[in-house]
Amino acid sequence: MTTELAPHLDIACRHAKMGWTNSSIPRLDICVGQVSIAAPCLYRSMVCFILQGSKRVAINKSLLSYDSAEYLISALDLPLIGQIWAADDGQPYVAVSLDLDPAVLTEVVAAMPPVRENDLQDVGIAINPMTAPLRETLLRLLALLDTPDDIPVLAPMVERELMYRLLQGPQGRLLRQIAHPDGALNRVRRAVGWIRDNYKARLRVEALCDASGMSRASLHRHFLAITGVSPLRYQKQLRLQEARHLLLAGGRNASDAGFAVGYESASQFSREYQRQFGAPPARDVRQIKHVIASGAAA
């Protein structure tokens, strides 16, 4: 943690518990963690600021690492493998995330000078250096947790300033795409929403084309460019992550979990599970529970 973020950390820790806390500021969450395990997670459309510790995110074959010197922007729901790390002195990982509101981004973009740019072709997740204006704006947003009566009036104003600072940064182009309803990013976001709502069903490309408003060729090209995977691979990742959650919750064997998320073959489920997580379902779950138990005991 940098000394510049010490006030941010103090406020966040006073208003959060171990695990995940939904704060009193709309769409602002605080995460506090100690145990470091590689676990599946679905990144929402959000911006994340680490206040203490660090995190590694694996998206397909890419590994992204960031800490309090950087911030992460995810432009759409992406299934990833995330791993948190405590600080060097053993203090827990602490981060705050704010879900991106397309309506707020649209309002801020409309007030800024127009920018001419080509359609988005980049993966919808990025890490950038933290800046002094961002730190100052984030602190004023977090400080409202200490004065909850001010939140309804002041939080929207500070959020708009935060979006303005982000739009001025390296990922302004990515964020402007969220505010553009007919751009490739939002079309892919609609396709992602369809897959998320129907991940147990057989993937129907025609339905994805209808949901996104794109042709088959355009859908495949933009979906791969923005998410890093094909629609079919995206659906498989969602299925496997949900199956892993079901197995960790207990009460199901591997075959039951596979059938519950849409697999028709237990052997195919086990093969794809091992390919995704590096171990067969039963062994993977035992390893995770052992790490969690060891961390809790410590």
N, C-alpha and C positions, 0 to 999 in steps of 0.2 A: 504493500500500500504506500502511495506517495503521501507526503505530509499535507499536500493540498486537499486530499480526500478525507482527512481525519474528521472534520466536522460532519461530512456526509455519513461516514461510518458510524459515528456516535448516534446520530438521529436514527439511522436504519436499525441499529441494534436495539435501541430503546422501543421500537415499534414492531419488532418481529420476534418470532420464536424459532426454535430449530426446525428446519424444514421449509415449507412454503407458506407465506403469509400474504393474503389479499389485503392490501392497505385500504385506508379510508379514502384515498384518492382514486377515482375511477381508473381502472385498467393498469394501475401501478402495483406491482407485486415485489415482494422481497424474499430472497432465497438465502438461507443460512445452512451450511452443511459442513461436515467434517470427514465423513467416510468417502474414500476415493474409489469408485468402481465405474467401469465402463458400462453405461446403461443406455438403452434406447430412449429417445425422447422425441417429441414432435415439436419442433420450433414453430412458434406462431409468427405472425407478422408483427414484429416488435423491434425495439431497440433495447439492448442490454448493456448496463454499465457495471463492471466489477469494481467493488470497493475494497476487497481484501481477498487474497488468494489468486487462483488462476483457473482456467478451464481449457480443456482440449475438446474439439469437436471434429468428428470424422464424418465427412460427407463423401460417399463413394470412395474414391482412391485418394482424396485430399484430406490432409490433417491441418486444421486451423487451431492455433494456440493464441490466447490473449489473456491479459491481466488488467490491472487498474490503469495502465498507461494507454489503453485502447478501449474502444467500444465496438459492439457488433450490431449490425443491422440485418434482419431477416425480412425479406419482402413478401414472403408467403409461407404457408405451412410446409415445413420440410422435415421428413423423418431422418433423424441423425443418431449417431452414437456420441454421447457426451460423457465427459469425465471431469469431475471437479477436484481441485487440489487446495488444501489448506495453505496458509501462509508459512513462510520458512520458520517462524517462531512457534508454529503449532496452533495459532489462532484460526478460527474457522473461516471457511470461504463465505463471503457475503457479496451479494449482487442485487441490483434492482433492475426490473424490466418494465417497460411501458409498451402496451399493445398499441400499434399504429392505427389511428382512425382515419380512413380515407377521406371522410368529410372535412376533418381538420386540415389535412394536407392540401386538399383541394382549395380550401379557403385561403390558406397561406400562399400557395402557389399563385392564386389569382391576384394577390396583392403585390407580387414580385414582378420585376421586369421579365417579359417573355424570353424564353431561351429556345433557339432552334437546334434540334438534335435529331439523330436518327432513332429508329425503333430499338428497343432494348435487345441485346444479344448476350448479356452477361448472366452468370449464375446469380440467383436471387439472394445471395448471402455474402456479406463482406465485413472485414475488420479494418478499422481506421484509427489513427492516433487521436487520443483525447486532446481537447484544446481548452484553453483558459475560459473562453466564453461559454463553452458547454459545461464545464465544471461549475461555473458561477450560476448558470441557469438551473442546473440540476440541484444545486444546494438550495436555491430558493423554492424549488418544487418540493423537495423533501422537508424543508423547514415548515411547510404548511401542515405536516403531520402533528406538529406541536400546537397548532391553533386550528383545530378542526372546524370551527365556525367560519373560518375564512375560506375553506376549501371550495364551496359552491361558487363563490365569486372569483377568487384569485387563481385557482388551479387551472381553469381553461385558458386564462391569459398567459400563465407561465408555460403551459403546454405548447401554446402557439409559438411562443418565443423559442422553446426548445426545438420545435419542428423547423423554425426559420434557421436556427444555427445548423441543424443537420442538413437542410437543403443547401446551405452555403458550402458544405463540406464535400469530400470526394465522392460521396454516394448521393449527391443531390439528384443526379440523373435517375438513379434507381428509385428514389422516393417520388420524383415527379411522375414516374410511370404508374405508381399507385393512384395518383390523383387523375390519371388519364383513363377514363372508363373504357375506351375502345382500343387501348394499346395492347400490345402482345402480352405484357405482364398480367393485366387484369383478365384477359381471355384465358390465360393459363391458370390463373387463380380460380376461375369458374370451373375449369376442368378438374383442378385439384379438389375443389369442394364436392364435385360429383363423385369422385373416387372415394373421398373420405366418408361420404354419406352412404356409399354402396360398396364398401371394400370387401364385404363378404360374398357379393354376387360376381358372376362371370363378367369380366371386363368387356364392355360393348363400345367399340370405337365410334360407332354411329351416334350413340348417346353422348359421348364426349365431344364430338364435333358439334352436336346440337347445343350442348351446354356452353361451349366456348365460342361458338360462332365462327369456327375456322374449318378449313378443309382438312382432310386426313393428312396430306403432306405438310401443310402449314402447322397443324397441331403437333405433329411428331417433331418437326424442326424446332419450333419455339419451346415446346415442353422440355426437350432434351437440353436446349441451350440454357434455360432458366433454372431447372431443377437438377440438371446433371444426370438424369436417368430417363428412361422411357416411361410412358404411362403404366405399362405392365409391371415394370420393375418397381415403380412407386407403389403400386397396389400391393405387391409382394412384401415390401418393407413395412407397410402399415399392418398387413396381416401378421407378419412375424413378430412385430413389436407388441401387438395386442395379445398374441398367443403367449409371449413371454410374461406379460403382466398377469395373464390368467394362471399360468403355472406358478408364478411367485405368490399369488394369492392363495394357492393351495386348493385341494378338493378336486383336481382334475389331473388325469395322466396326459401324456404327450398326445396320444391319439384323440382324446376328447378335445383338447385345446386346439388341435389342428382342424378338426371338423367344425368346431365352434366359430372359427374365423374364415371358413369357406373352403378349406382344402377337402378334396374328395378322396385323397389317397394318403394314408398314414405314412407310408414309406417316402413319398414325395415331400411331405411336410418335414420329416426328420432330416432328409437330405438338404433341403433348402434352409432349414433352421441352423444346421451345422455350418453350412456355407456362410450364413450371415453372421453368426455369433461365435464360430470357432470351436464349438463343442456340441454333442448331441443334447437334446432338450433336458433330460434328467440330470446329466452331469453339469450342464451349464447352470441350472437352477441351484444345485447343491453348492457349487462354487460361489455363486452370488450370496446365498444365505449364509455361507461360512464367513465371507468377507464382512457382511452386515453385522453378524453376531460378534465377530472379532472387534469391529469398530465400536459397537455398543458397549462391549465389555471394557474396552480401553477408555 
